[in-house]
Amino acid sequence: MSSKYLVYAIVIVISLIIFWIISETLSQSGVADLKGEFVEMAKYRNENNTGPVIRLYAVYTADTLWEEMRKYGDFMPHTKYGNTKVFYFVDKETTPDVVRFSEPYFDSNFQENCVAIYEKTAMGETRFKKYPFR
């Protein structure tokens, strides 16, 4: 009889642990939980999987919520020893629809409309600069 209760107890404990893991996984915050509106207008990722992976994004945001921009950058994918840059623009019409691998990453006439840059470096350090081209 006692071994039967032990099996039930183990099954209940394992079921509770699985339920807890699933609920924690599904309740993680994401980009949709941020206060502002963020629309990815352009992106670039080099195809070099043996060296540093470079990711570049041009993102439209409706408002200059600096902390929300920083959080959005934190949500963007990053590869160890790679580099991720997010360029933020507040006007949808003046947000580039193409980003390139080399600098300047987009046409220079878009630079005056860039309100911030978020960068995650190869060593995982983050940088955030307001009005980078002014």
N, CA, C and O atoms as a Tinker XYZ file with bonds, in Angstrom:
   536  protein
     1  N      0.807000   -1.195000    0.000000    73     2
     2  CA     0.000000    0.000000    0.000000    64     1     3
     3  C      0.853000    1.262000    0.000000    63     2     4     5
     4  O      0.540000    2.217000   -0.712000    81     3
     5  N      1.917000    1.281000    0.781000    73     3     6
     6  CA     2.716000    2.497000    0.890000    64     5     7
     7  C      3.455000    2.803000   -0.410000    63     6     8     9
     8  O      3.690000    3.969000   -0.725000    81     7
     9  N      3.822000    1.772000   -1.166000    73     7    10
    10  CA     4.496000    2.028000   -2.443000    64     9    11
    11  C      3.524000    2.650000   -3.446000    63    10    12    13
    12  O      3.934000    3.421000   -4.313000    81    11
    13  N      2.249000    2.318000   -3.331000    73    11    14
    14  CA     1.238000    2.906000   -4.199000    64    13    15
    15  C      1.119000    4.407000   -3.920000    63    14    16    17
    16  O      1.025000    5.205000   -4.852000    81    15
    17  N      1.124000    4.789000   -2.650000    73    15    18
    18  CA     1.048000    6.205000   -2.283000    64    17    19
    19  C      2.317000    6.948000   -2.694000    63    18    20    21
    20  O      2.260000    8.120000   -3.069000    81    19
    21  N      3.439000    6.279000   -2.626000    73    19    22
    22  CA     4.704000    6.883000   -3.038000    64    21    23
    23  C      4.686000    7.192000   -4.532000    63    22    24    25
    24  O      5.138000    8.258000   -4.950000    81    23
    25  N      4.171000    6.274000   -5.333000    73    23    26
    26  CA     4.069000    6.488000   -6.783000    64    25    27
    27  C      3.138000    7.658000   -7.068000    63    26    28    29
    28  O      3.454000    8.516000   -7.892000    81    27
    29  N      1.974000    7.701000   -6.381000    73    27    30
    30  CA     1.045000    8.818000   -6.569000    64    29    31
    31  C      1.708000   10.142000   -6.178000    63    30    32    33
    32  O      1.555000   11.141000   -6.882000    81    31
    33  N      2.423000   10.156000   -5.093000    73    31    34
    34  CA     3.089000   11.378000   -4.640000    64    33    35
    35  C      4.131000   11.842000   -5.656000    63    34    36    37
    36  O      4.235000   13.036000   -5.940000    81    35
    37  N      4.896000   10.909000   -6.198000    73    35    38
    38  CA     5.918000   11.263000   -7.204000    64    37    39
    39  C      5.247000   11.796000   -8.466000    63    38    40    41
    40  O      5.708000   12.781000   -9.043000    81    39
    41  N      4.168000   11.158000   -8.895000    73    39    42
    42  CA     3.448000   11.618000  -10.083000    64    41    43
    43  C      2.884000   13.032000   -9.852000    63    42    44    45
    44  O      2.964000   13.881000  -10.740000    81    43
    45  N      2.326000   13.281000   -8.684000    73    43    46
    46  CA     1.774000   14.599000   -8.373000    64    45    47
    47  C      2.880000   15.649000   -8.345000    63    46    48    49
    48  O      2.704000   16.736000   -8.895000    81    47
    49  N      3.996000   15.353000   -7.727000    73    47    50
    50  CA     5.113000   16.297000   -7.665000    64    49    51
    51  C      5.644000   16.591000   -9.061000    63    50    52    53
    52  O      5.880000   17.752000   -9.397000    81    51
    53  N      5.835000   15.572000   -9.872000    73    51    54
    54  CA     6.323000   15.773000  -11.239000    64    53    55
    55  C      5.310000   16.581000  -12.051000    63    54    56    57
    56  O      5.702000   17.453000  -12.827000    81    55
    57  N      4.025000   16.306000  -11.885000    73    55    58
    58  CA     2.981000   17.058000  -12.595000    64    57    59
    59  C      2.998000   18.531000  -12.187000    63    58    60    61
    60  O      2.860000   19.411000  -13.036000    81    59
    61  N      3.164000   18.798000  -10.906000    73    59    62
    62  CA     3.230000   20.183000  -10.427000    64    61    63
    63  C      4.462000   20.910000  -10.982000    63    62    64    65
    64  O      4.383000   22.080000  -11.355000    81    63
    65  N      5.579000   20.218000  -11.030000    73    63    66
    66  CA     6.802000   20.823000  -11.577000    64    65    67
    67  C      6.633000   21.125000  -13.065000    63    66    68    69
    68  O      7.028000   22.196000  -13.526000    81    67
    69  N      6.057000   20.201000  -13.811000    73    67    70
    70  CA     5.821000   20.431000  -15.250000    64    69    71
    71  C      4.848000   21.588000  -15.449000    63    70    72    73
    72  O      5.076000   22.437000  -16.311000    81    71
    73  N      3.781000   21.640000  -14.679000    73    71    74
    74  CA     2.821000   22.746000  -14.770000    64    73    75
    75  C      3.508000   24.067000  -14.459000    63    74    76    77
    76  O      3.273000   25.058000  -15.150000    81    75
    77  N      4.353000   24.102000  -13.432000    73    75    78
    78  CA     5.068000   25.324000  -13.051000    64    77    79
    79  C      6.011000   25.782000  -14.169000    63    78    80    81
    80  O      6.072000   26.972000  -14.479000    81    79
    81  N      6.739000   24.851000  -14.768000    73    79    82
    82  CA     7.668000   25.195000  -15.859000    64    81    83
    83  C      6.898000   25.752000  -17.056000    63    82    84    85
    84  O      7.309000   26.756000  -17.638000    81    83
    85  N      5.798000   25.119000  -17.427000    73    83    86
    86  CA     5.008000   25.588000  -18.571000    64    85    87
    87  C      4.407000   26.958000  -18.295000    63    86    88    89
    88  O      4.428000   27.823000  -19.170000    81    87
    89  N      3.874000   27.173000  -17.104000    73    87    90
    90  CA     3.266000   28.475000  -16.791000    64    89    91
    91  C      4.315000   29.583000  -16.759000    63    90    92    93
    92  O      4.034000   30.699000  -17.196000    81    91
    93  N      5.507000   29.307000  -16.257000    73    91    94
    94  CA     6.581000   30.307000  -16.258000    64    93    95
    95  C      7.039000   30.611000  -17.681000    63    94    96    97
    96  O      7.337000   31.760000  -18.006000    81    95
    97  N      7.095000   29.601000  -18.517000    73    95    98
    98  CA     7.507000   29.799000  -19.913000    64    97    99
    99  C      6.495000   30.656000  -20.658000    63    98   100   101
   100  O      6.887000   31.556000  -21.401000    81    99
   101  N      5.225000   30.401000  -20.481000    73    99   102
   102  CA     4.195000   31.130000  -21.209000    64   101   103
   103  C      3.955000   32.537000  -20.670000    63   102   104   105
   104  O      3.370000   33.363000  -21.371000    81   103
   105  N      4.385000   32.830000  -19.458000    73   103   106
   106  CA     4.133000   34.150000  -18.875000    64   105   107
   107  C      5.337000   35.091000  -18.977000    63   106   108   109
   108  O      5.353000   36.143000  -18.337000    81   107
   109  N      6.338000   34.726000  -19.771000    73   107   110
   110  CA     7.506000   35.593000  -19.957000    64   109   111
   111  C      7.097000   36.851000  -20.701000    63   110   112   113
   112  O      6.268000   36.802000  -21.610000    81   111
   113  N      7.679000   37.976000  -20.316000    73   111   114
   114  CA     7.366000   39.225000  -21.004000    64   113   115
   115  C      8.077000   39.254000  -22.353000    63   114   116   117
   116  O      9.073000   38.560000  -22.562000    81   115
   117  N      7.556000   40.055000  -23.247000    73   115   118
   118  CA     8.124000   40.167000  -24.582000    64   117   119
   119  C      7.904000   41.551000  -25.150000    63   118   120   121
   120  O      7.497000   42.465000  -24.433000    81   119
   121  N      8.170000   41.709000  -26.424000    73   119   122
   122  CA     8.044000   43.001000  -27.095000    64   121   123
   123  C      6.616000   43.516000  -27.013000    63   122   124   125
   124  O      6.410000   44.723000  -26.891000    81   123
   125  N      5.636000   42.644000  -27.076000    73   123   126
   126  CA     4.231000   43.055000  -27.029000    64   125   127
   127  C      3.872000   43.697000  -25.688000    63   126   128   129
   128  O      2.888000   44.433000  -25.610000    81   127
   129  N      4.640000   43.437000  -24.637000    73   127   130
   130  CA     4.357000   43.991000  -23.323000    64   129   131
   131  C      4.925000   45.393000  -23.129000    63   130   132   133
   132  O      4.651000   46.026000  -22.109000    81   131
   133  N      5.698000   45.885000  -24.071000    73   131   134
   134  CA     6.277000   47.226000  -23.945000    64   133   135
   135  C      5.205000   48.282000  -24.181000    63   134   136   137
   136  O      4.214000   48.032000  -24.867000    81   135
   137  N      5.412000   49.475000  -23.602000    73   135   138
   138  CA     4.405000   50.529000  -23.651000    64   137   139
   139  C      4.261000   51.155000  -25.035000    63   138   140   141
   140  O      3.148000   51.490000  -25.439000    81   139
   141  N      5.339000   51.317000  -25.756000    73   139   142
   142  CA     5.293000   51.996000  -27.044000    64   141   143
   143  C      4.948000   51.061000  -28.187000    63   142   144   145
   144  O      4.800000   49.852000  -28.014000    81   143
   145  N      4.825000   51.668000  -29.369000    73   143   146
   146  CA     4.605000   50.903000  -30.590000    64   145   147
   147  C      5.950000   50.742000  -31.283000    63   146   148   149
   148  O      6.643000   51.730000  -31.526000    81   147
   149  N      6.323000   49.516000  -31.600000    73   147   150
   150  CA     7.587000   49.240000  -32.275000    64   149   151
   151  C      7.303000   48.413000  -33.518000    63   150   152   153
   152  O      6.691000   47.348000  -33.447000    81   151
   153  N      7.763000   48.927000  -34.676000    73   151   154
   154  CA     7.566000   48.231000  -35.942000    64   153   155
   155  C      8.927000   48.084000  -36.608000    63   154   156   157
   156  O      9.600000   49.075000  -36.894000    81   155
   157  N      9.322000   46.856000  -36.851000    73   155   158
   158  CA    10.595000   46.582000  -37.522000    64   157   159
   159  C     10.420000   46.836000  -39.013000    63   158   160   161
   160  O      9.703000   46.106000  -39.698000    81   159
   161  N     11.087000   47.887000  -39.510000    73   159   162
   162  CA    10.930000   48.286000  -40.907000    64   161   163
   163  C     11.972000   47.635000  -41.817000    63   162   164   165
   164  O     11.683000   47.346000  -42.978000    81   163
   165  N     13.175000   47.405000  -41.304000    73   163   166
   166  CA    14.236000   46.788000  -42.102000    64   165   167
   167  C     15.173000   46.031000  -41.171000    63   166   168   169
   168  O     15.338000   46.388000  -40.004000    81   167
   169  N     15.784000   44.976000  -41.711000    73   167   170
   170  CA    16.768000   44.240000  -40.915000    64   169   171
   171  C     17.814000   43.639000  -41.841000    63   170   172   173
   172  O     17.585000   43.423000  -43.031000    81   171
   173  N     18.964000   43.380000  -41.246000    73   171   174
   174  CA    20.066000   42.752000  -41.972000    64   173   175
   175  C     20.768000   41.794000  -41.021000    63   174   176   177
   176  O     20.984000   42.119000  -39.854000    81   175
   177  N     21.121000   40.622000  -41.514000    73   175   178
   178  CA    21.945000   39.662000  -40.775000    64   177   179
   179  C     22.920000   39.069000  -41.769000    63   178   180   181
   180  O     22.518000   38.533000  -42.802000    81   179
   181  N     24.211000   39.165000  -41.453000    73   179   182
   182  CA    25.180000   38.564000  -42.369000    64   181   183
   183  C     25.104000   37.045000  -42.261000    63   182   184   185
   184  O     24.657000   36.502000  -41.251000    81   183
   185  N     25.533000   36.393000  -43.283000    73   183   186
   186  CA    25.432000   34.932000  -43.356000    64   185   187
   187  C     26.666000   34.230000  -42.800000    63   186   188   189
   188  O     26.830000   33.026000  -42.996000    81   187
   189  N     27.518000   34.952000  -42.121000    73   187   190
   190  CA    28.748000   34.387000  -41.596000    64   189   191
   191  C     28.453000   33.674000  -40.279000    63   190   192   193
   192  O     28.322000   34.322000  -39.240000    81   191
   193  N     28.349000   32.378000  -40.312000    73   191   194
   194  CA    28.083000   31.625000  -39.095000    64   193   195
   195  C     29.358000   31.135000  -38.409000    63   194   196   197
   196  O     29.292000   30.544000  -37.331000    81   195
   197  N     30.509000   31.374000  -39.021000    73   195   198
   198  CA    31.762000   30.952000  -38.393000    64   197   199
   199  C     32.463000   32.115000  -37.706000    63   198   200   201
   200  O     33.359000   31.891000  -36.891000    81   199
   201  N     32.090000   33.317000  -38.006000    73   199   202
   202  CA    32.690000   34.498000  -37.390000    64   201   203
   203  C     31.621000   35.299000  -36.668000    63   202   204   205
   204  O     30.576000   34.757000  -36.309000    81   203
   205  N     31.869000   36.575000  -36.452000    73   203   206
   206  CA    30.867000   37.382000  -35.747000    64   205   207
   207  C     29.601000   37.570000  -36.592000    63   206   208   209
   208  O     29.674000   37.872000  -37.783000    81   207
   209  N     28.471000   37.390000  -35.967000    73   207   210
   210  CA    27.186000   37.585000  -36.621000    64   209   211
   211  C     26.759000   39.023000  -36.374000    63   210   212   213
   212  O     26.653000   39.456000  -35.226000    81   211
   213  N     26.515000   39.759000  -37.443000    73   211   214
   214  CA    26.126000   41.159000  -37.354000    64   213   215
   215  C     24.637000   41.252000  -37.655000    63   214   216   217
   216  O     24.170000   40.782000  -38.692000    81   215
   217  N     23.894000   41.868000  -36.730000    73   215   218
   218  CA    22.466000   42.095000  -36.931000    64   217   219
   219  C     22.208000   43.594000  -36.867000    63   218   220   221
   220  O     22.662000   44.272000  -35.945000    81   219
   221  N     21.475000   44.106000  -37.853000    73   219   222
   222  CA    21.129000   45.518000  -37.915000    64   221   223
   223  C     19.623000   45.641000  -38.105000    63   222   224   225
   224  O     19.034000   44.908000  -38.899000    81   223
   225  N     19.000000   46.564000  -37.381000    73   223   226
   226  CA    17.560000   46.754000  -37.451000    64   225   227
   227  C     17.239000   48.243000  -37.558000    63   226   228   229
   228  O     17.859000   49.064000  -36.882000    81   227
   229  N     16.282000   48.587000  -38.399000    73   227   230
   230  CA    15.699000   49.925000  -38.438000    64   229   231
   231  C     14.280000   49.772000  -37.916000    63   230   232   233
   232  O     13.477000   49.035000  -38.486000    81   231
   233  N     13.974000   50.476000  -36.823000    73   231   234
   234  CA    12.711000   50.279000  -36.124000    64   233   235
   235  C     11.977000   51.609000  -36.015000    63   234   236   237
   236  O     12.554000   52.619000  -35.613000    81   235
   237  N     10.705000   51.596000  -36.377000    73   235   238
   238  CA     9.844000   52.757000  -36.174000    64   237   239
   239  C      9.231000   52.650000  -34.788000    63   238   240   241
   240  O      8.759000   51.585000  -34.390000    81   239
   241  N      9.238000   53.757000  -34.057000    73   239   242
   242  CA     8.557000   53.827000  -32.772000    64   241   243
   243  C      7.751000   55.111000  -32.739000    63   242   244   245
   244  O      8.201000   56.141000  -33.240000    81   243
   245  N      6.580000   55.058000  -32.161000    73   243   246
   246  CA     5.668000   56.197000  -32.190000    64   245   247
   247  C      6.088000   57.309000  -31.235000    63   246   248   249
   248  O      5.673000   58.455000  -31.410000    81   247
   249  N      6.895000   56.998000  -30.241000    73   247   250
   250  CA     7.254000   57.989000  -29.229000    64   249   251
   251  C      8.677000   57.734000  -28.751000    63   250   252   253
   252  O      9.212000   56.639000  -28.919000    81   251
   253  N      9.281000   58.751000  -28.156000    73   251   254
   254  CA    10.648000   58.606000  -27.638000    64   253   255
   255  C     10.614000   58.167000  -26.179000    63   254   256   257
   256  O     10.996000   58.925000  -25.288000    81   255
   257  N     10.172000   56.981000  -25.945000    73   255   258
   258  CA    10.203000   56.381000  -24.608000    64   257   259
   259  C     11.546000   55.673000  -24.479000    63   258   260   261
   260  O     11.691000   54.518000  -24.879000    81   259
   261  N     12.523000   56.374000  -23.917000    73   259   262
   262  CA    13.906000   55.902000  -23.928000    64   261   263
   263  C     14.076000   54.555000  -23.257000    63   262   264   265
   264  O     14.754000   53.678000  -23.792000    81   263
   265  N     13.475000   54.378000  -22.102000    73   263   266
   266  CA    13.634000   53.093000  -21.390000    64   265   267
   267  C     12.965000   51.951000  -22.147000    63   266   268   269
   268  O     13.461000   50.824000  -22.144000    81   267
   269  N     11.850000   52.238000  -22.788000    73   267   270
   270  CA    11.186000   51.209000  -23.581000    64   269   271
   271  C     12.040000   50.841000  -24.794000    63   270   272   273
   272  O     12.084000   49.676000  -25.190000    81   271
   273  N     12.717000   51.825000  -25.385000    73   271   274
   274  CA    13.622000   51.540000  -26.500000    64   273   275
   275  C     14.769000   50.651000  -26.047000    63   274   276   277
   276  O     15.178000   49.729000  -26.752000    81   275
   277  N     15.273000   50.942000  -24.868000    73   275   278
   278  CA    16.366000   50.125000  -24.324000    64   277   279
   279  C     15.884000   48.690000  -24.080000    63   278   280   281
   280  O     16.596000   47.732000  -24.383000    81   279
   281  N     14.683000   48.549000  -23.534000    73   279   282
   282  CA    14.133000   47.213000  -23.296000    64   281   283
   283  C     13.894000   46.473000  -24.613000    63   282   284   285
   284  O     14.138000   45.270000  -24.708000    81   283
   285  N     13.412000   47.206000  -25.634000    73   283   286
   286  CA    13.200000   46.589000  -26.945000    64   285   287
   287  C     14.524000   46.049000  -27.484000    63   286   288   289
   288  O     14.576000   44.940000  -28.014000    81   287
   289  N     15.585000   46.831000  -27.347000    73   287   290
   290  CA    16.898000   46.381000  -27.780000    64   289   291
   291  C     17.353000   45.143000  -27.032000    63   290   292   293
   292  O     17.985000   44.259000  -27.611000    81   291
   293  N     17.035000   45.077000  -25.753000    73   291   294
   294  CA    17.392000   43.889000  -24.968000    64   293   295
   295  C     16.679000   42.635000  -25.470000    63   294   296   297
   296  O     17.212000   41.531000  -25.357000    81   295
   297  N     15.472000   42.800000  -26.026000    73   295   298
   298  CA    14.719000   41.659000  -26.543000    64   297   299
   299  C     15.240000   41.166000  -27.892000    63   298   300   301
   300  O     14.934000   40.043000  -28.293000    81   299
   301  N     16.010000   41.973000  -28.590000    73   299   302
   302  CA    16.472000   41.591000  -29.928000    64   301   303
   303  C     17.483000   40.456000  -29.828000    63   302   304   305
   304  O     18.227000   40.371000  -28.850000    81   303
   305  N     17.514000   39.577000  -30.839000    73   303   306
   306  CA    18.450000   38.444000  -30.794000    64   305   307
   307  C     19.899000   38.905000  -30.816000    63   306   308   309
   308  O     20.238000   39.911000  -31.440000    81   307
   309  N     20.732000   38.167000  -30.137000    73   307   310
   310  CA    22.156000   38.480000  -30.071000    64   309   311
   311  C     22.935000   37.176000  -30.038000    63   310   312   313
   312  O     22.523000   36.206000  -29.401000    81   311
   313  N     24.050000   37.165000  -30.722000    73   311   314
   314  CA    24.904000   35.995000  -30.772000    64   313   315
   315  C     26.203000   36.309000  -30.042000    63   314   316   317
   316  O     26.744000   37.408000  -30.166000    81   315
   317  N     26.695000   35.342000  -29.285000    73   315   318
   318  CA    27.958000   35.531000  -28.585000    64   317   319
   319  C     29.042000   35.889000  -29.596000    63   318   320   321
   320  O     29.172000   35.232000  -30.629000    81   319
   321  N     29.799000   36.905000  -29.310000    73   319   322
   322  CA    30.850000   37.465000  -30.164000    64   321   323
   323  C     30.283000   38.111000  -31.432000    63   322   324   325
   324  O     31.029000   38.395000  -32.370000    81   323
   325  N     28.980000   38.342000  -31.461000    73   323   326
   326  CA    28.349000   39.053000  -32.558000    64   325   327
   327  C     28.018000   40.472000  -32.121000    63   326   328   329
   328  O     28.348000   40.881000  -31.008000    81   327
   329  N     27.372000   41.211000  -32.994000    73   327   330
   330  CA    27.025000   42.593000  -32.700000    64   329   331
   331  C     25.606000   42.841000  -33.201000    63   330   332   333
   332  O     25.258000   42.470000  -34.322000    81   331
   333  N     24.797000   43.469000  -32.362000    73   331   334
   334  CA    23.427000   43.819000  -32.716000    64   333   335
   335  C     23.254000   45.316000  -32.570000    63   334   336   337
   336  O     23.578000   45.877000  -31.523000    81   335
   337  N     22.747000   45.974000  -33.606000    73   335   338
   338  CA    22.462000   47.413000  -33.562000    64   337   339
   339  C     21.022000   47.636000  -33.969000    63   338   340   341
   340  O     20.538000   47.069000  -34.948000    81   339
   341  N     20.335000   48.489000  -33.182000    73   339   342
   342  CA    18.958000   48.854000  -33.470000    64   341   343
   343  C     18.914000   50.370000  -33.628000    63   342   344   345
   344  O     19.298000   51.107000  -32.719000    81   343
   345  N     18.448000   50.826000  -34.779000    73   343   346
   346  CA    18.297000   52.255000  -35.060000    64   345   347
   347  C     16.819000   52.596000  -34.932000    63   346   348   349
   348  O     15.976000   51.958000  -35.562000    81   347
   349  N     16.500000   53.610000  -34.110000    73   347   350
   350  CA    15.115000   53.990000  -33.857000    64   349   351
   351  C     14.759000   55.273000  -34.602000    63   350   352   353
   352  O     15.534000   56.229000  -34.640000    81   351
   353  N     13.559000   55.266000  -35.196000    73   351   354
   354  CA    13.037000   56.415000  -35.935000    64   353   355
   355  C     11.615000   56.680000  -35.464000    63   354   356   357
   356  O     10.874000   55.739000  -35.178000    81   355
   357  N     11.215000   57.972000  -35.378000    73   355   358
   358  CA     9.872000   58.295000  -34.893000    64   357   359
   359  C      8.907000   58.662000  -36.009000    63   358   360   361
   360  O      7.739000   58.941000  -35.738000    81   359
   361  N      9.353000   58.668000  -37.231000    73   359   362
   362  CA     8.475000   58.954000  -38.367000    64   361   363
   363  C      8.529000   57.769000  -39.327000    63   362   364   365
   364  O      9.595000   57.415000  -39.829000    81   363
   365  N      7.384000   57.169000  -39.573000    73   363   366
   366  CA     7.344000   55.956000  -40.397000    64   365   367
   367  C      7.811000   56.222000  -41.827000    63   366   368   369
   368  O      8.463000   55.373000  -42.436000    81   367
   369  N      7.479000   57.403000  -42.368000    73   367   370
   370  CA     7.857000   57.713000  -43.745000    64   369   371
   371  C      9.362000   57.944000  -43.888000    63   370   372   373
   372  O      9.922000   57.748000  -44.966000    81   371
   373  N     10.008000   58.357000  -42.809000    73   371   374
   374  CA    11.448000   58.621000  -42.873000    64   373   375
   375  C     12.259000   57.539000  -42.170000    63   374   376   377
   376  O     13.357000   57.798000  -41.680000    81   375
   377  N     11.721000   56.341000  -42.124000    73   375   378
   378  CA    12.445000   55.185000  -41.605000    64   377   379
   379  C     12.945000   54.380000  -42.798000    63   378   380   381
   380  O     12.161000   54.048000  -43.687000    81   379
   381  N     14.228000   54.063000  -42.831000    73   379   382
   382  CA    14.737000   53.311000  -43.996000    64   381   383
   383  C     14.103000   51.926000  -44.093000    63   382   384   385
   384  O     13.802000   51.285000  -43.086000    81   383
   385  N     13.912000   51.488000  -45.325000    73   383   386
   386  CA    13.366000   50.147000  -45.530000    64   385   387
   387  C     14.454000   49.159000  -45.950000    63   386   388   389
   388  O     14.177000   47.991000  -46.219000    81   387
   389  N     15.714000   49.655000  -46.000000    73   387   390
   390  CA    16.861000   48.811000  -46.319000    64   389   391
   391  C     18.021000   49.220000  -45.425000    63   390   392   393
   392  O     18.337000   50.404000  -45.308000    81   391
   393  N     18.654000   48.237000  -44.794000    73   391   394
   394  CA    19.892000   48.489000  -44.056000    64   393   395
   395  C     20.981000   47.625000  -44.681000    63   394   396   397
   396  O     20.730000   46.511000  -45.140000    81   395
   397  N     22.199000   48.169000  -44.685000    73   395   398
   398  CA    23.330000   47.490000  -45.325000    64   397   399
   399  C     24.346000   47.071000  -44.275000    63   398   400   401
   400  O     24.331000   47.536000  -43.135000    81   399
   401  N     25.231000   46.175000  -44.701000    73   399   402
   402  CA    26.251000   45.633000  -43.807000    64   401   403
   403  C     27.293000   46.662000  -43.398000    63   402   404   405
   404  O     27.727000   46.670000  -42.246000    81   403
   405  N     27.700000   47.525000  -44.310000    73   403   406
   406  CA    28.789000   48.455000  -44.017000    64   405   407
   407  C     28.247000   49.855000  -43.711000    63   406   408   409
   408  O     27.141000   50.219000  -44.111000    81   407
   409  N     29.059000   50.618000  -42.994000    73   407   410
   410  CA    28.670000   51.992000  -42.684000    64   409   411
   411  C     28.743000   52.854000  -43.917000    63   410   412   413
   412  O     29.620000   52.611000  -44.745000    81   411
   413  N     27.909000   53.823000  -44.102000    73   411   414
   414  CA    26.688000   54.060000  -43.316000    64   413   415
   415  C     25.673000   52.948000  -43.586000    63   414   416   417
   416  O     25.517000   52.491000  -44.718000    81   415
   417  N     25.005000   52.533000  -42.547000    73   415   418
   418  CA    24.132000   51.370000  -42.647000    64   417   419
   419  C     22.875000   51.636000  -43.475000    63   418   420   421
   420  O     22.229000   50.704000  -43.954000    81   419
   421  N     22.538000   52.903000  -43.637000    73   419   422
   422  CA    21.392000   53.301000  -44.456000    64   421   423
   423  C     21.725000   54.647000  -45.077000    63   422   424   425
   424  O     22.719000   55.274000  -44.712000    81   423
   425  N     20.901000   55.091000  -46.010000    73   423   426
   426  CA    21.163000   56.351000  -46.701000    64   425   427
   427  C     21.323000   57.495000  -45.700000    63   426   428   429
   428  O     20.611000   57.564000  -44.698000    81   427
   429  N     22.267000   58.387000  -45.985000    73   427   430
   430  CA    22.585000   59.464000  -45.057000    64   429   431
   431  C     21.444000   60.452000  -44.870000    63   430   432   433
   432  O     21.412000   61.149000  -43.856000    81   431
   433  N     20.509000   60.539000  -45.805000    73   431   434
   434  CA    19.383000   61.450000  -45.616000    64   433   435
   435  C     18.408000   60.954000  -44.539000    63   434   436   437
   436  O     17.538000   61.718000  -44.120000    81   435
   437  N     18.524000   59.721000  -44.084000    73   435   438
   438  CA    17.720000   59.220000  -42.974000    64   437   439
   439  C     18.362000   59.510000  -41.618000    63   438   440   441
   440  O     17.697000   59.396000  -40.589000    81   439
   441  N     19.626000   59.877000  -41.600000    73   439   442
   442  CA    20.358000   60.031000  -40.337000    64   441   443
   443  C     19.756000   61.086000  -39.422000    63   442   444   445
   444  O     19.728000   60.895000  -38.207000    81   443
   445  N     19.276000   62.194000  -39.975000    73   443   446
   446  CA    18.727000   63.244000  -39.120000    64   445   447
   447  C     17.431000   62.817000  -38.444000    63   446   448   449
   448  O     17.015000   63.443000  -37.470000    81   447
   449  N     16.783000   61.764000  -38.941000    73   447   450
   450  CA    15.539000   61.273000  -38.348000    64   449   451
   451  C     15.761000   60.155000  -37.333000    63   450   452   453
   452  O     14.812000   59.699000  -36.697000    81   451
   453  N     16.995000   59.718000  -37.180000    73   451   454
   454  CA    17.313000   58.661000  -36.218000    64   453   455
   455  C     17.379000   59.278000  -34.818000    63   454   456   457
   456  O     18.195000   60.165000  -34.568000    81   455
   457  N     16.525000   58.813000  -33.913000    73   455   458
   458  CA    16.469000   59.402000  -32.575000    64   457   459
   459  C     17.318000   58.644000  -31.560000    63   458   460   461
   460  O     17.648000   59.189000  -30.507000    81   459
   461  N     17.677000   57.394000  -31.857000    73   459   462
   462  CA    18.485000   56.634000  -30.900000    64   461   463
   463  C     19.103000   55.416000  -31.578000    63   462   464   465
   464  O     18.616000   54.919000  -32.594000    81   463
   465  N     20.196000   54.957000  -30.972000    73   463   466
   466  CA    20.836000   53.706000  -31.385000    64   465   467
   467  C     21.053000   52.859000  -30.139000    63   466   468   469
   468  O     21.564000   53.333000  -29.124000    81   467
   469  N     20.657000   51.608000  -30.241000    73   467   470
   470  CA    20.942000   50.624000  -29.204000    64   469   471
   471  C     21.940000   49.648000  -29.801000    63   470   472   473
   472  O     21.768000   49.187000  -30.930000    81   471
   473  N     22.978000   49.333000  -29.048000    73   471   474
   474  CA    23.976000   48.383000  -29.532000    64   473   475
   475  C     24.328000   47.397000  -28.438000    63   474   476   477
   476  O     24.548000   47.773000  -27.287000    81   475
   477  N     24.378000   46.135000  -28.812000    73   475   478
   478  CA    24.897000   45.089000  -27.928000    64   477   479
   479  C     26.160000   44.579000  -28.592000    63   478   480   481
   480  O     26.120000   44.042000  -29.699000    81   479
   481  N     27.279000   44.749000  -27.911000    73   479   482
   482  CA    28.581000   44.449000  -28.485000    64   481   483
   483  C     28.900000   42.963000  -28.406000    63   482   484   485
   484  O     28.128000   42.165000  -27.873000    81   483
   485  N     30.055000   42.618000  -28.950000    73   483   486
   486  CA    30.488000   41.225000  -28.999000    64   485   487
   487  C     30.658000   40.616000  -27.612000    63   486   488   489
   488  O     30.506000   39.406000  -27.443000    81   487
   489  N     30.966000   41.433000  -26.634000    73   487   490
   490  CA    31.160000   40.922000  -25.275000    64   489   491
   491  C     29.902000   41.058000  -24.418000    63   490   492   493
   492  O     29.952000   40.843000  -23.207000    81   491
   493  N     28.770000   41.414000  -25.041000    73   491   494
   494  CA    27.507000   41.492000  -24.316000    64   493   495
   495  C     27.248000   42.827000  -23.650000    63   494   496   497
   496  O     26.240000   42.973000  -22.958000    81   495
   497  N     28.122000   43.809000  -23.833000    73   495   498
   498  CA    27.898000   45.132000  -23.258000    64   497   499
   499  C     26.852000   45.860000  -24.091000    63   498   500   501
   500  O     26.798000   45.701000  -25.311000    81   499
   501  N     26.024000   46.656000  -23.428000    73   499   502
   502  CA    25.005000   47.403000  -24.158000    64   501   503
   503  C     25.339000   48.887000  -24.126000    63   502   504   505
   504  O     25.865000   49.409000  -23.143000    81   503
   505  N     25.014000   49.555000  -25.240000    73   503   506
   506  CA    25.179000   51.004000  -25.365000    64   505   507
   507  C     23.881000   51.562000  -25.910000    63   506   508   509
   508  O     23.238000   50.954000  -26.766000    81   507
   509  N     23.504000   52.719000  -25.408000    73   507   510
   510  CA    22.307000   53.392000  -25.883000    64   509   511
   511  C     22.634000   54.863000  -26.042000    63   510   512   513
   512  O     23.049000   55.519000  -25.087000    81   511
   513  N     22.448000   55.378000  -27.238000    73   511   514
   514  CA    22.799000   56.771000  -27.504000    64   513   515
   515  C     21.601000   57.486000  -28.106000    63   514   516   517
   516  O     21.038000   57.043000  -29.107000    81   515
   517  N     21.215000   58.603000  -27.483000    73   515   518
   518  CA    20.113000   59.434000  -27.979000    64   517   519
   519  C     20.665000   60.397000  -29.034000    63   518   520   521
   520  O     21.761000   60.936000  -28.880000    81   519
   521  N     19.912000   60.602000  -30.080000    73   519   522
   522  CA    20.234000   61.509000  -31.182000    64   521   523
   523  C     21.684000   61.342000  -31.624000    63   522   524   525
   524  O     22.485000   62.263000  -31.460000    81   523
   525  N     22.029000   60.203000  -32.172000    73   523   526
   526  CA    23.439000   59.877000  -32.482000    64   525   527
   527  C     24.043000   60.659000  -33.631000    63   526   528   529
   528  O     25.266000   60.790000  -33.693000    81   527
   529  N     23.241000   61.183000  -34.543000    73   527   530
   530  CA    23.790000   61.845000  -35.713000    64   529   531
   531  C     23.690000   63.360000  -35.622000    63   530   532   533
   532  O     23.894000   64.046000  -36.624000    81   531
   533  N     23.387000   63.889000  -34.470000    73   531   534
   534  CA    23.280000   65.346000  -34.305000    64   533   535
   535  C     24.500000   65.887000  -33.610000    63   534   536
   536  O     24.596000   67.093000  -33.381000    81   535
